[in-house]
Amino acid sequence: MPPKDIAIVGAGLAGLACAKTLAAYDVRVRLFDKGRGPGGRMATRRVEAEGHVLNFDHGAQYLTAHGAPFAAVLDAARAQEWPDAGRMVGVPRMSSVPRALAEGLDIDLVRHVTAITGAPRAWYLHHLDARLVRPDRPLPTQKPEVEGPFDAVLLAVPAPQAQALLQDPAPHLAGVLQAVRFEPCWSLMLAFPERLNLPDTLRLDNGPIGWAARDSSKPGRDASLELWVVQGGPEWSREHLELTPQQAGDRLLEAFLQLAALQGQGTPPPPPFFSAAHRWRHALVEAPLGAPCLWDATLGLGAAGDWCIGARAEAAVDSAAALVDAIRSA
């Protein structure tokens, strides 16, 4: 008998797509996510600086749909083309796409799931306030909250995080995930007092910068602002992964200002009035699992994500669909 009460860890595209489809089959679904909002890498950072409200799409820069299911998701979220035909962005910000998917779902935000305990048809999640958790420090000593029982638990988080949670209840599933690898990415958010003499998007094949985009040129944004997102290349980001955000941001800013000066025929750009860097440890799938999802019907434990299939946001939705099919056929 398929499970009717399911917990999902992760409210990115895969988790939201799983939850939305399962809810349509009258399955009770509850999501847990460590972020302040749903979306995972489809994130938007909101800050205030110099009297301005700034919104940066500092994760996924655009989306492409090759199949009808993901195209329907983007259409329902009212995504628009940018910077050319075939590439889509959320409006008025990238996080609008996952927020549209999240409507009507039961989501516990700012919760860091630390363990899965129990037994088949009686699984429990242990979770902490995510604001107290730091990746470079031991977990806080406070007693976790416990939720359950759930018939099944689905993990829609990066493979290394899923592997850690599956290690005790399903070591055979955890072992499978060892083959998955990700490329990291440092992302730098910049706000300038005046427009830079640059095209809206830049893609570079070598050097510190892999991609740079005028974020304020996207549809629905405040075009009176000059906002940029600069992403480090995969090799540079991997080499400098353990820098502090300040250190990584300073180096990317120096490279970007040099690039802007060259593009502007030697005219140096003005310094930004806002600068902040964010590290994505699991930015892009480098070596996928090679299977559409993971599901152990006997245990009622499974996992889905773009890392199952390949380095596209659409793969997360396709993986979620495969996991739901596997659950319903159990």
C-alpha positions in Angstrom: 0.0 0.0 0.0 1.5 3.4 -1.0 2.3 5.7 1.9 -0.3 8.3 2.8 1.6 10.5 5.3 5.0 11.7 3.9 7.7 14.0 5.2 10.0 15.7 2.6 13.3 17.2 3.6 14.2 20.1 1.2 11.8 22.7 -0.4 13.8 23.3 -3.6 12.4 22.4 -7.0 12.5 18.6 -6.4 10.9 18.7 -3.0 8.2 21.2 -4.1 7.4 19.2 -7.2 7.2 16.0 -5.2 4.9 17.6 -2.6 2.6 19.2 -5.2 2.1 16.0 -7.1 1.6 13.8 -4.0 -0.9 16.3 -2.6 -2.9 16.0 -5.8 -3.2 12.3 -4.9 -4.6 13.1 -1.4 -1.3 12.3 0.3 -0.6 14.2 3.4 2.8 16.0 2.9 4.9 18.1 5.2 8.1 19.8 4.0 11.1 20.8 6.1 13.7 23.3 4.8 16.6 25.1 6.4 16.0 28.3 4.3 14.0 31.3 5.1 11.9 30.7 2.0 11.4 27.8 -0.4 13.5 27.5 -3.5 17.0 26.2 -2.7 19.4 27.3 -5.3 16.6 29.3 -7.0 17.1 32.0 -4.4 16.8 35.7 -4.2 18.7 37.8 -1.6 17.0 40.9 -0.4 19.1 43.6 1.3 18.9 47.3 2.0 21.8 49.6 1.2 22.1 53.4 0.7 18.4 53.9 1.0 17.6 51.2 -1.7 16.0 47.8 -1.5 18.2 45.5 -3.5 17.1 42.0 -4.8 19.7 39.7 -6.2 19.1 36.4 -8.0 22.4 35.0 -6.5 21.7 31.3 -7.3 20.3 30.0 -10.6 20.5 32.7 -13.2 18.0 31.4 -15.7 16.0 28.2 -16.5 15.4 26.2 -19.7 12.6 23.9 -20.4 13.1 20.9 -22.8 10.0 19.0 -21.8 6.3 19.8 -21.3 6.1 19.3 -17.5 8.8 21.9 -16.7 7.4 24.2 -19.3 4.1 24.0 -17.6 5.7 24.8 -14.2 7.4 27.9 -15.7 4.2 29.0 -17.4 2.2 28.6 -14.2 4.8 30.7 -12.4 4.5 33.4 -15.2 8.3 33.2 -16.0 9.5 35.4 -18.8 12.3 35.2 -21.4 15.7 36.6 -20.5 18.3 37.4 -21.9 17.1 35.7 -25.1 14.5 33.2 -26.4 14.6 29.8 -24.7 16.0 31.0 -21.3 13.5 32.0 -18.6 13.5 33.8 -15.3 11.0 34.3 -12.5 9.2 37.6 -12.3 9.7 39.9 -10.3 12.5 37.7 -9.0 13.8 34.1 -9.5 12.4 33.0 -6.2 8.9 33.7 -7.6 9.0 30.3 -9.4 9.4 28.1 -6.3 7.1 30.3 -4.3 4.4 29.7 -6.9 4.9 25.9 -6.6 4.8 26.2 -2.8 1.4 27.8 -2.6 -0.9 25.6 -0.5 1.8 23.3 0.8 2.7 22.7 4.5 6.3 23.9 4.9 8.4 24.3 8.0 11.1 26.8 7.2 14.4 27.5 9.0 14.5 23.9 10.2 17.7 21.9 9.9 17.0 18.2 9.9 19.7 16.3 11.8 18.5 12.7 11.8 15.9 10.1 10.7 14.9 7.6 13.3 12.2 4.9 13.7 11.1 2.2 11.4 9.1 1.7 8.2 5.7 3.3 8.4 6.9 5.0 11.6 9.7 7.4 10.7 10.6 10.4 12.8 12.5 13.6 11.9 14.8 15.4 14.3 15.3 19.0 13.5 16.9 22.2 14.9 16.5 25.9 14.3 18.7 26.4 11.2 19.9 29.8 12.4 21.9 28.0 15.1 23.6 25.6 12.7 27.0 26.5 11.1 28.6 24.2 8.5 32.1 24.6 10.0 31.0 23.9 13.6 29.5 20.9 15.5 25.8 20.8 15.8 24.3 22.8 18.7 23.8 20.9 22.0 20.2 21.8 22.3 17.7 19.0 22.2 16.1 18.7 18.7 12.4 18.8 18.0 11.0 15.5 16.8 8.1 15.2 14.3 6.3 12.0 13.2 5.5 9.3 12.7 5.5 9.4 8.9 4.8 6.5 6.6 7.8 7.6 4.4 10.5 10.2 4.2 11.8 11.7 1.0 15.0 13.6 0.7 15.2 16.4 -1.8 18.5 17.9 -0.8 22.0 17.8 -2.3 23.4 14.2 -2.4 26.0 14.7 0.3 23.3 15.9 2.7 21.0 13.0 1.7 23.8 10.6 2.2 24.4 11.8 5.8 20.7 11.5 6.7 20.4 8.0 5.2 23.6 6.6 6.8 21.8 5.1 9.8 18.4 4.1 8.5 19.4 3.0 5.0 23.2 2.6 4.6 22.8 0.8 1.3 21.1 3.9 -0.1 23.7 6.1 1.4 26.4 4.1 -0.2 24.9 4.6 -3.7 25.2 8.4 -3.3 29.0 8.4 -2.9 29.4 8.5 -6.7 27.5 11.9 -7.0 29.8 15.0 -7.3 29.0 18.7 -7.5 30.9 21.8 -8.8 30.9 24.6 -6.2 30.4 28.3 -7.0 31.1 31.6 -5.3 28.5 34.2 -6.2 29.1 37.9 -5.7 26.3 40.5 -5.5 27.2 44.0 -6.5 25.3 47.3 -6.6 26.8 50.3 -8.4 25.9 54.0 -8.3 25.8 54.3 -12.1 25.4 52.1 -15.2 28.5 50.1 -16.3 29.6 50.1 -19.9 29.0 46.3 -20.3 26.6 44.0 -22.0 23.8 42.5 -19.9 25.5 39.1 -19.7 29.1 37.9 -19.9 30.3 34.3 -20.0 34.1 33.7 -19.7 35.9 30.4 -20.4 38.9 31.0 -18.1 40.0 33.1 -15.2 38.2 33.7 -11.9 34.8 34.7 -13.4 32.6 32.2 -15.2 29.5 34.3 -15.6 28.4 37.9 -14.9 25.0 39.4 -15.4 23.2 42.7 -15.0 20.6 41.4 -12.6 18.6 44.6 -12.9 18.1 44.0 -16.6 15.8 41.1 -16.0 12.0 41.6 -16.6 10.1 43.0 -13.6 13.2 44.4 -11.9 13.9 48.0 -11.0 15.9 49.2 -14.0 16.9 52.4 -12.3 19.3 50.3 -10.2 22.6 48.8 -11.4 22.8 45.4 -9.9 25.2 42.6 -10.9 25.7 39.0 -10.0 29.2 37.7 -10.7 29.8 33.9 -10.4 33.2 32.4 -10.0 34.2 29.7 -12.5 34.0 26.1 -11.3 37.8 25.6 -11.1 38.4 28.9 -9.4 35.5 28.4 -7.0 36.8 24.9 -6.1 40.4 26.2 -5.6 39.1 29.0 -3.3 36.2 27.2 -1.7 37.4 27.7 1.9 38.0 31.4 1.7 35.8 33.6 3.8 33.0 35.4 2.0 34.9 38.6 2.4 38.1 37.2 0.9 36.3 35.5 -2.0 34.2 38.6 -2.7 37.3 40.9 -2.7 39.0 38.7 -5.3 36.0 38.4 -7.6 35.3 42.1 -7.3 38.9 42.9 -8.3 38.6 40.6 -11.4 35.2 42.1 -12.3 36.4 45.7 -12.0 39.4 44.9 -14.2 37.0 43.3 -16.8 34.7 46.3 -16.7 37.7 48.7 -17.2 38.8 46.7 -20.3 35.3 46.6 -21.7 35.0 50.3 -21.1 38.3 50.9 -23.0 40.3 51.7 -19.9 37.8 53.8 -18.0 37.6 52.5 -14.5 34.1 51.8 -13.2 33.0 53.4 -9.9 33.3 51.3 -6.8 30.1 49.5 -5.7 28.1 50.8 -2.8 27.1 47.2 -1.9 29.1 44.0 -2.2 28.5 40.5 -0.6 29.5 37.0 -1.6 27.7 33.7 -1.1 29.2 30.2 -1.3 27.2 27.5 -3.0 29.0 24.2 -2.2 26.6 22.2 -4.4 26.0 24.6 -7.3 26.1 22.3 -10.4 26.0 18.6 -10.9 29.3 17.3 -12.1 28.7 13.5 -11.9 25.1 12.5 -11.6 23.7 9.3 -10.0 22.7 7.9 -13.4 19.2 6.9 -12.1 16.1 9.1 -12.1 15.6 8.7 -8.3 16.1 6.5 -5.3 13.3 4.6 -3.6 13.2 1.7 -1.2 9.5 0.7 -1.0 10.2 -1.7 1.9 11.6 1.0 4.1 9.6 3.9 2.7 12.8 6.0 2.2 13.7 7.8 -1.0 15.5 10.7 -2.6 15.2 12.9 -5.7 17.1 15.9 -7.2 18.8 17.2 -10.3 21.8 15.3 -9.1 20.0 12.1 -10.1 19.9 13.0 -13.7 22.1 16.0 -14.7 23.0 19.6 -14.4 19.7 21.3 -15.2 17.0 22.7 -12.9 14.5 20.8 -15.1 16.2 17.5 -14.0 15.0 18.2 -10.4 11.4 18.2 -11.6 11.9 15.1 -13.8 13.5 13.3 -10.8 10.6 14.3 -8.6 8.1 12.9 -11.1 10.0 9.6 -11.3 10.0 9.3 -7.5 6.3 9.9 -7.3 5.7 7.3 -9.9 7.8 4.8 -8.0 5.9 5.5 -4.8 2.5 5.2 -6.3 3.4 1.9 -7.9 4.7 0.4 -4.7 
